Amino acid sequence: MANLRNIKDRINSIKNTQKITRAMKMVAAAKVKKAESLVKASRPFTLELYKMFAWAYKETFKNECDKLNTKNAIENYSALLEKREVKSVGIVIVSSNKGLAGAYCANVVRYSLNMIKKALNEEKQVKVYLIGQKAIPAIKNAQRQLNFEIRKTYVDILDDLNSSSAYVVASALADDYIKGEIDEIQLVTTRYKNMMTCHTQNWQLLPAIIDNEIADFRDEELDKELKVSHETQYIEPLSEYLPNLNAVLSTVVPMYVTNIIYQAFLEAQASELSSRMTAMSAATNNAQDMISSLTIEYNKERQAKITQEITEVISGAGALK
């Protein structure tokens, strides 16, 4: 009977776990729909802002931009566009604050560590900016074997995503870049594709350049809904209505850098939630398989006990004759 009791306890324990995983799956499914809507709603704006930035960026090669002395580093667009020899690389890693999302954080960490190792092999200094709690232990553990600096960590930002939180990060990165402490900044995020698919990517943030990975914010399903055609190109304003290039860049560049970080946050959030929904769905199904297997084992054990008891009764009755 002790074995039967153990099996029954295991079944009840797994059923309780299954209730939790099913509830987490339902919560993640509800949240991922909202996150997906935010991502799809933000992509057209990001794409159009990118086109405007690409035009302004190309114009800088035709015109002399003023050297600025601004109070905030993020507003110093001239310095943010300036390229220099890369001796120090900054890597911004966007992970999450919560676990139980399958291989989501592990993929981000693995991708980031490969970037760190590549930069170190090229004899560049590496400075890491961590956004999200879950990547911190793994990156700190890797720091014991690899020579790089964890410069800043941001945890609370992911709990309330908005453009203001993205601006905080953008300002800190711009400040370090303009001071010359970092010569190039790469941003690692997870690009959301659909409920079942997301891809880890890196986008070059500073110096601000035309980046094909950033530019590819097209969404075919959304385009059909909005009847968007990408055959049309950004039309340059007529010269008589065109403002001074410095006035355009002073607005576009800070907005562009901040928006790319915000877009990375949204993509990562949707990817995390979809990964959690998939992981909890798999956990729920696995729990059901274990319950079915243990129930069969329980019934077999119970039948064996009953058979044994019947055999003992029959044997006892035979001995009394």
N, C-alpha and C positions, 0 to 999 in steps of 0.2 A: 504493500500500500504506500510505502514511502516513495517509491518511484513514481507512482500515479500522482501523488500529491505534488511532487517536484515538477512533473510535466504540466499539471494544471496551473501551478504558480507561474511557470514560464509563459504559458498561453495568455494568462491574465495580464502579465507584465507587458508582453508584446502588444496586446490589445490596447493597453493604456498608452503605449508609445505610438501606436498607429493613430489613435485619436489626436495626439499632438501633431504628428506629421501631416495628417489630413487637414487639420485646422490651419497649420502654417502654409500648406499648399494653397488653401482657399484665400488666405490673407494676401499671399504673394501674388496670386492670380488677379485679385482685385486691384492691388497696387500697381502691378506691371502694366495694366491697361491704361492707367492714368499716366504712368511714366512714359509709355510708348506714345501717347497722345502729345505729351510735352516735347518729346524728341522730334516727332514728325512736324509739330507746329513750329519748332525753332529752326529746323533745317533750311527752309526757304529763305528766312532772314539771314542766316549765316552764309548761305550761298551768295545772296545778292551783296552782302557786305564784303564778302571775299572778292567778288567781281570789281566792286568799287575800289577796294584796296589794291587789287592787281593793276588796275588802271593807274592809280596814284603812284604805285611803286614804280611802274615803268616810266612815268613822267619824271621821276627823280633823276633818271639818267639823262634827261634832256635839259633839266633846269637845276640851278644852284639853289639848294635849300639853306635857309638861314640857320646859323648855329644858335642854339637856345640856351637860356639860363633860367630854367623853370623851378618852381618850388617843389613840385612833385615829379619824380623820375618818370612816371608813366606818361606824363605830358610832353616829355622831351623826345618827340618823334624822330628828330634828326639823329639822335644818338641810338635810338632803338632800331633804325634802319642800317646803321653803320656796321659793316663787316670788318673783322680783324682776324689775325692769326689765332687759331683755336688752341689754346694751351690748357684751358680749364672748361669742363663740361658740366652743366647743371642738368639733372634728370628729375623731373617732377613725376611722382608715381601716384596715380589715383587708384585707391583700392576701396575698401568699405569699412564700416564700423561694426558690422554684424557678420556672423559666420553662418554655417549650415546652408551654404550656397554652392555646394559641389566643388568643382575645381576652379571656380572663378578667381579667387585670390591667389591660388597657387600658380595659375597661368600668368597673372599679372606680375607676380614676384619673379617667376622663371624668366619671363621676357625682359624684365628690368635688369636682372642680374647678368643676362647675356650682353645687354647694352653696356653695363658697368665694366664687365670683363674686357669687352672690345675696346672701350675707351682707355682702360688701363694698359692694355697691350700696345696701344698707340702712344703710350707714355704721356697721357693727358691726366690732369687732376680731375677728380670726379666729386661733385657735391650734390647730395640728394635732398630733395624736398618730399616729405611723405604726407599724403593727404588720405586720412583713414586709419583706423586703429589696427586693422587686421594684418597689414603688411609690416608693421613696426617690428614684431619679434623676429620674423624671418630675415629682414634686412639687417637688423642689429646682429643677428647670429652670423650673417655673411660678412659683416664688417670685421669680425675677428680674424678671418682669413684673407680678406681683401682690403687694400689700403684706399679707403674713400671716406668722405666726411658726410655725416647726416646733419645738414645745416639747419633745417626747420621741420617741424611736424605740425600738421593741422588736423584736429580730430573733430571738433564741434561743427565745422563748416558743412560736413555732409549731412548733418541732422536737419538743416534748414537751407536747402539750396536756393540761391537767388543771385542776381547779378552783383549785388553788393558784396557777397562773400567771394565771388570770383574777382572782383576789383581789389579786395584785400590781398589776395594771392598775387595778382598781376602787379600790384604796386611794389610788393616785396621783391619779386623777381626782377622788375625793371630797375629797382634801386641797386640790387647786386650787380646787374649787368652793366649799368652806366658807371658804377664805381670801378669796374674792371676786374671784379672778383671772379666773374664768370664770363667766358667769351662766346658761349653758345648754350642755349637752353632747349632741351627736348622734353616733350610731355608724353607720358605713357598713359593711355586710357584703353577702354574696351569698347569698340565700335559696335553698337546694337544693330542687328539686321532684322531678326524676327524673334518670335517666342522661343525658338529652338536653336538659334544661331547667333553668336557674337564673336568678334575677332579682336585680339589685342593688337594695338597699333601704336606707333610713336609719331607725333607731329612736331615739327620744328616751330618753336614759339619765338625765340629771339636768337639772332637778329630776325626781325620780321621779314619773311620772304614769301614768295609764291610757292606753296607746298601742294603737290598733287593729292596727297592723302587728305589734307584739309578741304581741298576743293571738291572732293567727291562726296557731296552731301545730297546727291540726287536720290530720290525715292520713287521708283517706277509706279508703285501702287498709288502713292499720294499724288504723283504727277497726273495720273489718269483722272483722279477725283477732281483735282484743281484745273485740269486741262492745261498743264504747263508744258511749254515746248522749250527744250534747251538748245534748239538750233539758233535762236536769237542770241546775240551777244550784247554785252553792256554797251550802250550807245553813249559816246562821249558828249557832254553838253556843248552847245554852241559856244564859241569863244567869247561872244559878247555877254553871255550869261555866266561864264565860268568864273568862279571866285579865284582869288590868289591861291596858288598851289600850297603855300604854307598854311593857309586857313583850312583847306581841305584836309591836309595831312594831320594838322593839330587835332582834328575831330575824329578822323577815320582810324588812325593808327592806335590810339589808346582804346577806342571802341573795339577795334579788330582784335587786339591782344586779349582784352577782357572777355570778349564774346567767345573766343576760341576756348578759353579756360572754362567758361560757363557751359559751352556745348559739350566739352569733355566730361564735365560733371553729370550732365543729363544722360549722355550716352552710357557712362559707367553705371549710373543708378538703374537705368532700364535693363542693362546687361546683368547686373547683380540680382535684380528681382526675378528676371526670367530664369537665371541659373538656379536661384533658390526654389522657384516653382517646380522646375524640372527635377531638382534633387529631392524635394519633398514628395513629389509624385512617385519617383522611383523608390524612395524609402517606404512609402505607404504600400506600394505593390509588393515590395520585398517582405514587409511585415505580414501581408496577407498570405504570401507563399509559405512563410515560416509557420503561421497559425494553422494553415491547411496540413502541412507536413506533421506538425506536432499533434494535431487532432487525430490524424491517422495513427500515429504512434501511440497516442493515449488510448484509442479504441482497441488497438491490437493488444496492448498491455492489459487493458480492462477485460477483454475477451479471454485472454490467457488466464487471468486471475479467476474469472468465473468458471472456466473449464476446469481449472485445478480444483476449485472448491467442489464442483459437481463430482469430479473423480474421487475426491476424498470422501464425500458423502456416500457414494456408491460403494467404495471400498469398505467403509465402516459398516454399512448395512450388510454387506456380504460377510463380513467377519462375525456378525452377530448371529447368522444362521447356523 
